[in-house]
Amino acid sequence: MSRPTGECGPGRWGREAPSRGGAERSVLALQGAGARHVLPRLRALPGERLPLRRAAAAHLRRAGHLGQILGNVSEFQRVVGVLQEGVDFDIDVNASVFETNIRVVGGLLSAHLLSKKAGVEVEVGWPCSGPLLRMAEEAARKLLLAFQTPTGMPYGTVNLLHGVNPGETPVTCTAGIGTFIVEFATLSHLTGDPVFEDVARKALKALWENRSDIGLVGNHIDVITAKWVAQDAGIGAGVDSYFEYLVKGAILLQDEELMSMFLEYNKAIKNYTKFDDWYLWVQMYKGTVSMPVFQSLEAYWPGLQSLIGDVDNAMRTFLNYYTVWKQFGGLPEFYNIPQGYTVDKREGYPLRPELIESAMYLYRATRDPTLLELGRDAVESIEKISKVDCGFATIKDLRDHRLDNRMESFFLAETIKYLYLLFDPDNFIHNDGSDFDVVITPYGECVLNAGGYIFNTEAHPIDPAALHCCRKHKEEQWEVEDLMREFYSLKKPKKFTLKRASTHGEGEGAKDPEDASSEKGGKKRNSKKSTHSLLSCPSQSFNSKLAVLGQVFLDNT
């Protein structure tokens, strides 16, 4: 890739709130330029390389939702058509259990739930049945073998044809254990098979039961012995989405136990890792600082804080992270907080979404124009620094803006999506419950698209209302199929509008969308509310720890 001309000058924007229309057009331009060149440059899903068609299908699952959110319904329909031609999971390939869940299972579930809204013809029984749902279930069943351990915590890798390899390492990162409840619970509720939610909950509770006496969890654990082998505690790489899924799982399932677990963790995190609105890495048993660094992956935290209503703390931490962005025109993978500069060999920015994700959540909660300024800075930085002839390149070094010859798929699937949602207050994702759809299922009428969407950690939106559509036991489903078919042929899906908002965006005091069915319908309105080595942490050098926690760029020198 050739390097683009021009560089990002931090601080070039004034305090005037950016124009939403101009920003939306810029984001659409970024998406279009990236998507035109993405397929020839795809990397395979985690694990070994897949044939191009399989790799393309995997990444289509991730980027396809972007078309729906940006209003490009025809692109969403095209992607769904490609996927429905058939994807074979009976292949001899080692796949990351974590990545396959969040990308493949999560992507298929989200596409399944969005398909009717996008004008895709769905089969009788949707959302409790459908080709994309069956694909998600097939992929998830391949992953279930990884959970067959004494602790219930899964191995990190599984062979899709043969199961867990005999020599597979038992050491898995915390996030690789605790990031299943959103997808697996959704799958259980839609299919009627509780096994998915059961294994996800067991894994979550195993981590909870093995926290330290001061309430912290480490970075890597042996899933056979439950012994912590990397004992750094923090909110970043290797741990991050565990905390995220406790909160999002609690919201999705209205589960007090999951939220209580997170709130207890949150107390310990504040007590031992928080310093001046920064979050450091500490030893999980002693609470002593082990690494005074900020990782770019940690930038999801302010958004998570906003979901539990801790907006003031969220904004203070967000502004710390934003100062780093303005210093470099992006977030370096690692930033040494005391020195105020990048960490050696961690100076890159692969166009990650986390800070923009937090800005979107916080803007929904506060309407603070500073958050729109971050969005505008992000658009300009990406255009000025990363744009090349074939898409948008990873920034290899933020100090001089040298580029790497790669474009990560999450740039299209997540970064662009959150940028657009930041500037589009009327997007259906932000629906406050004032309008919704009613569809006919084998179990009666079902409310959908009322808002409160839960994003999985790869930015695939899940409609929480769908989890209440397929509640009865699977064996009861076809007893009423004939009656349902008759209703389906005679009765089109109905649109309703509530007199007053009943739900808000994800985490904004969302009301159970099922309750919406008790509200009166009325005239629709458009107004919206503004090979492994054991990792013994104490004996690791500083650089060794960095190699464990969130390595992204390989050393080629």
KOLGU-837073 format. One line per 5 residues: their letters; for each residue x, y, z of C-alpha. Coordinates in steps of 0.2 Angstrom, whole numbers, m for minus. Example, Ala and Ser with C-alpha at 12.3 -4.5 7.8 and 13.67 -1.06 7.14 Angstrom:
AS = 62:m22:39 | 68:m5:36
# end
This chain:
MSRPT = 0:0:0 | 6:17:m4 | 6:30:10 | m7:44:8 | m3:62:8
GECGP = m6:74:22 | m6:71:41 | m18:73:55 | m15:88:65 | m22:86:82
GRWGR = m32:100:89 | m37:108:72 | m55:108:76 | m63:122:85 | m76:120:99
EAPSR = m91:122:87 | m101:106:86 | m98:97:70 | m111:96:57 | m120:79:57
GGAER = m124:79:39 | m106:82:34 | m100:69:46 | m112:56:40 | m107:59:22
SVLAL = m89:57:27 | m92:41:36 | m102:34:21 | m87:39:10 | m75:29:21
QGAGA = m86:14:21 | m88:14:2 | m69:16:m1 | m65:2:11 | m78:m10:5
RHVLP = m74:m9:m14 | m57:m17:m10 | m60:m28:5 | m64:m45:m3 | m47:m47:m12
RLRAL = m38:m43:4 | m47:m53:16 | m38:m63:30 | m45:m80:35 | m55:m82:52
PGERL = m45:m85:67 | m34:m101:66 | m27:m108:50 | m31:m100:33 | m47:m105:24
PLRRA = m51:m105:6 | m55:m88:m1 | m74:m92:m2 | m75:m97:16 | m64:m82:22
AAAHL = m75:m71:11 | m91:m78:19 | m84:m76:36 | m80:m57:34 | m96:m54:24
RRAGH = m105:m60:40 | m96:m46:50 | m98:m32:37 | m115:m36:31 | m124:m28:46
LGQIL = m116:m12:41 | m126:m10:26 | m142:m12:35 | m137:1:48 | m131:13:35
GNVSE = m147:11:25 | m139:0:11 | m153:m13:12 | m148:m20:m5 | m130:m24:1
FQRVV = m137:m33:16 | m149:m43:5 | m134:m48:m6 | m124:m54:9 | m138:m64:16
GVLQE = m140:m72:m1 | m122:m77:m2 | m123:m84:15 | m138:m94:12 | m130:m103:m3
GVDFD = m122:m113:11 | m107:m112:22 | m98:m129:27 | m92:m130:45 | m87:m148:44
IDVNA = m69:m144:39 | m52:m149:46 | m47:m132:53 | m42:m126:71 | m52:m111:75
SVFET = m52:m99:90 | m67:m103:101 | m69:m85:106 | m67:m77:89 | m78:m90:81
NIRVV = m92:m86:93 | m91:m67:92 | m88:m66:74 | m97:m81:66 | m111:m85:78
GGLLS = m114:m67:83 | m114:m61:65 | m126:m75:60 | m138:m72:74 | m138:m53:71
AHLLS = m141:m55:52 | m155:m68:56 | m164:m55:67 | m161:m40:55 | m166:m50:39
KKAGV = m185:m46:39 | m182:m28:43 | m170:m27:28 | m184:m35:16 | m177:m52:16
EVEVG = m190:m65:13 | m190:m76:29 | m197:m93:32 | m213:m97:42 | m208:m98:60
WPCSG = m196:m84:60 | m187:m78:71 | m188:m95:79 | m182:m103:63 | m172:m99:48
PLLRM = m157:m103:38 | m145:m91:46 | m151:m97:63 | m148:m115:59 | m130:m110:53
AEEAA = m127:m101:69 | m133:m116:79 | m122:m128:68 | m106:m117:72 | m110:m115:90
RKLLL = m112:m134:92 | m94:m136:85 | m89:m125:99 | m98:m134:113 | m84:m148:113
AFQTP = m72:m135:120 | m82:m133:136 | m80:m151:141 | m67:m147:155 | m68:m151:174
TGMPY = m71:m132:177 | m83:m129:163 | m71:m116:156 | m68:m119:138 | m52:m122:129
GTVNL = m46:m108:118 | m45:m118:101 | m56:m132:94 | m54:m142:78 | m71:m140:68
LHGVN = m70:m158:62 | m62:m167:76 | m65:m157:92 | m51:m152:104 | m34:m158:99
PGETP = m26:m170:112 | m11:m158:114 | m21:m142:115 | m15:m130:129 | m27:m128:144
VTCTA = m22:m110:146 | m35:m98:140 | m37:m79:143 | m51:m73:154 | m60:m65:139
GIGTF = m59:m81:130 | m69:m89:144 | m82:m76:148 | m87:m69:132 | m102:m81:127
IVEFA = m117:m76:136 | m124:m64:123 | m123:m75:108 | m126:m92:117 | m141:m86:127
TLSHL = m149:m78:112 | m146:m95:103 | m154:m105:117 | m169:m93:118 | m172:m94:99
TGDPV = m169:m113:97 | m177:m119:113 | m161:m128:117 | m154:m123:134 | m137:m131:132
FEDVA = m129:m115:125 | m134:m103:139 | m130:m116:152 | m112:m118:146 | m110:m99:145
RKALK = m116:m97:163 | m106:m111:170 | m90:m103:162 | m95:m86:169 | m97:m93:186
ALWEN = m81:m102:186 | m72:m86:183 | m82:m78:197 | m78:m92:209 | m59:m91:206
RSDIG = m57:m72:208 | m44:m67:221 | m48:m62:239 | m47:m44:234 | m60:m47:220
LVGNH = m49:m47:205 | m47:m59:191 | m30:m62:181 | m27:m63:163 | m24:m81:159
IDVIT = m30:m97:168 | m28:m115:166 | m46:m122:162 | m41:m139:169 | m34:m134:186
AKWVA = m42:m117:188 | m24:m110:192 | m21:m92:187 | m5:m92:176 | m5:m74:171
QDAGI = m9:m64:187 | m11:m46:180 | m28:m39:183 | m35:m24:173 | m49:m20:161
GAGVD = m39:m22:145 | m33:m35:133 | m36:m53:138 | m50:m48:151 | m60:m34:143
SYFEY = m75:m43:135 | m78:m53:151 | m83:m37:160 | m93:m31:145 | m103:m47:144
LVKGA = m108:m47:162 | m116:m30:159 | m123:m34:142 | m129:m51:147 | m138:m43:162
ILLQD = m147:m31:151 | m151:m43:138 | m158:m56:150 | m163:m44:164 | m152:m54:175
EELMS = m148:m47:192 | m135:m60:196 | m124:m55:181 | m126:m37:186 | m122:m40:204
MFLEY = m106:m49:199 | m100:m35:188 | m104:m22:201 | m93:m31:214 | m79:m32:201
NKAIK = m82:m13:198 | m79:m10:216 | m62:m19:216 | m57:m11:200 | m60:6:207
NYTKF = m51:1:223 | m35:m6:216 | m33:m1:197 | m40:16:196 | m28:31:198
DDWYL = m33:49:192 | m47:42:181 | m34:30:172 | m35:11:175 | m18:2:177
WVQMY = m13:m16:178 | m10:m23:195 | m6:m40:203 | m22:m49:206 | m19:m55:224
KGTVS = m9:m40:231 | m16:m25:221 | 2:m18:218 | 4:m10:201 | 13:m21:188
MPVFQ = 11:m11:172 | 7:8:172 | 0:7:154 | m16:12:145 | m21:0:131
SLEAY = m31:5:117 | m43:m9:119 | m47:m2:136 | m56:13:128 | m72:3:128
WPGLQ = m74:5:147 | m82:23:147 | m95:16:136 | m98:1:148 | m99:13:163
SLIGD = m112:23:154 | m123:7:152 | m123:6:171 | m127:24:173 | m110:30:179
VDNAM = m109:44:167 | m98:56:177 | m84:44:179 | m86:38:161 | m84:56:154
RTFLN = m68:59:165 | m60:43:159 | m65:46:141 | m57:63:141 | m41:56:147
YYTVW = m41:44:132 | m46:58:120 | m31:68:125 | m20:53:119 | m30:53:103
KQFGG = m26:71:100 | m8:69:104 | m6:56:90 | m21:57:79 | m26:39:85
LPEFY = m24:28:100 | m8:18:101 | m10:0:106 | 0:4:123 | 3:21:131
NIPQG = 14:23:146 | 4:34:157 | 19:41:168 | 29:45:153 | 15:51:143
YTVDK = 21:42:127 | 20:26:117 | 27:10:123 | 41:2:112 | 34:m9:98
REGYP = 16:m5:103 | 15:12:93 | 2:6:81 | m16:10:78 | m26:m3:68
LRPEL = m41:8:66 | m49:0:82 | m67:5:86 | m67:6:106 | m65:24:109
IESAM = m78:28:95 | m89:15:103 | m88:24:120 | m91:41:111 | m107:34:104
YLYRA = m114:27:120 | m109:43:130 | m117:54:117 | m133:45:118 | m132:48:137
TRDPT = m126:66:138 | m127:75:121 | m111:83:125 | m104:90:109 | m86:85:114
LLELG = m91:68:109 | m95:73:91 | m79:82:90 | m70:65:94 | m80:58:80
RDAVE = m75:72:68 | m57:70:73 | m58:51:70 | m65:54:52 | m52:66:48
SIEKI = m38:56:55 | m43:40:45 | m45:50:29 | m28:60:31 | m17:46:38
SKVDC = m24:29:33 | m33:31:16 | m24:22:2 | m29:16:m16 | m35:0:m9
GFATI = m44:5:6 | m38:10:23 | m22:4:30 | m17:0:48 | m6:14:55
KDLRD = 10:4:60 | 18:19:70 | 8:34:76 | 24:44:79 | 27:46:61
HRLDN = 11:39:53 | 20:25:44 | 7:12:37 | 6:m7:37 | 0:m17:22
RMESF = m16:m23:30 | m34:m18:33 | m42:m26:48 | m60:m32:45 | m66:m24:61
FLAET = m63:m7:53 | m78:m10:42 | m88:m20:54 | m86:m10:70 | m77:7:68
IKYLY = m87:13:53 | m103:7:61 | m100:16:78 | m95:32:69 | m111:32:59
LLFDP = m122:29:74 | m113:43:83 | m119:55:70 | m136:47:66 | m148:50:80
DNFIH = m163:44:70 | m155:27:66 | m167:12:69 | m154:6:82 | m158:21:93
NDGSD = m176:18:93 | m183:23:109 | m198:11:109 | m210:23:101 | m213:11:86
FDVVI = m211:m7:84 | m216:m22:73 | m228:m36:78 | m224:m53:69 | m233:m70:70
TPYGE = m223:m84:77 | m228:m102:81 | m232:m96:99 | m242:m81:94 | m239:m63:91
CVLNA = m221:m56:95 | m215:m38:97 | m198:m34:88 | m188:m19:83 | m193:m9:98
GGYIF = m175:m3:102 | m163:m7:116 | m152:m17:104 | m137:m26:113 | m121:m25:103
NTEAH = m110:m40:105 | m91:m37:106 | m90:m37:87 | m103:m24:85 | m117:m36:79
PIDPA = m133:m29:86 | m145:m42:95 | m164:m37:97 | m168:m42:115 | m186:m43:111
ALHCC = m183:m58:100 | m178:m68:115 | m196:m68:121 | m203:m74:104 | m199:m93:106
RKHKE = m201:m96:124 | m210:m113:124 | m202:m129:122 | m196:m134:105 | m206:m150:105
EQWEV = m222:m139:106 | m218:m129:91 | m225:m139:77 | m241:m143:86 | m247:m126:81
EDLMR = m238:m124:65 | m253:m127:54 | m263:m114:63 | m248:m102:62 | m247:m104:44
EFYSL = m265:m100:41 | m262:m84:51 | m246:m80:42 | m255:m81:25 | m269:m70:30
KKPKK = m261:m57:42 | m246:m46:37 | m234:m39:51 | m242:m24:59 | m233:m8:64
FTLKR = m238:1:80 | m232:17:88 | m233:20:106 | m240:36:114 | m225:37:125
ASTHG = m207:30:124 | m206:13:133 | m188:9:129 | m172:18:126 | m156:13:118
EGEGA = m145:m1:124 | m142:2:143 | m153:18:144 | m165:11:156 | m172:m1:143
KDPED = m189:m7:147 | m193:m25:142 | m199:m24:124 | m212:m37:128 | m221:m25:139
ASSEK = m224:m14:123 | m238:m25:117 | m249:m19:131 | m247:m1:125 | m260:7:114
GGKKR = m256:9:95 | m257:26:87 | m250:36:73 | m232:33:69 | m221:47:74
NSKKS = m202:50:69 | m197:60:85 | m183:52:94 | m176:56:111 | m162:68:109
THSLL = 11:m122:109 | 10:m115:125 | 22:m109:139 | 15:m107:156 | 14:m88:160
SCPSQ = 20:m85:178 | 16:m67:180 | 28:m62:195 | 43:m69:185 | 39:m60:169
SFNSK = 49:m45:163 | 39:m30:158 | 41:m33:140 | 36:m51:142 | 20:m45:149
LAVLG = 17:m34:135 | 19:m48:123 | 6:m58:132 | m7:m44:135 | m14:m39:118
QVFLD = m1:m42:105 | m6:m36:88 | 9:m33:78 | 22:m46:74 | 40:m42:76
NT = 48:m44:58 | 65:m37:62
# end
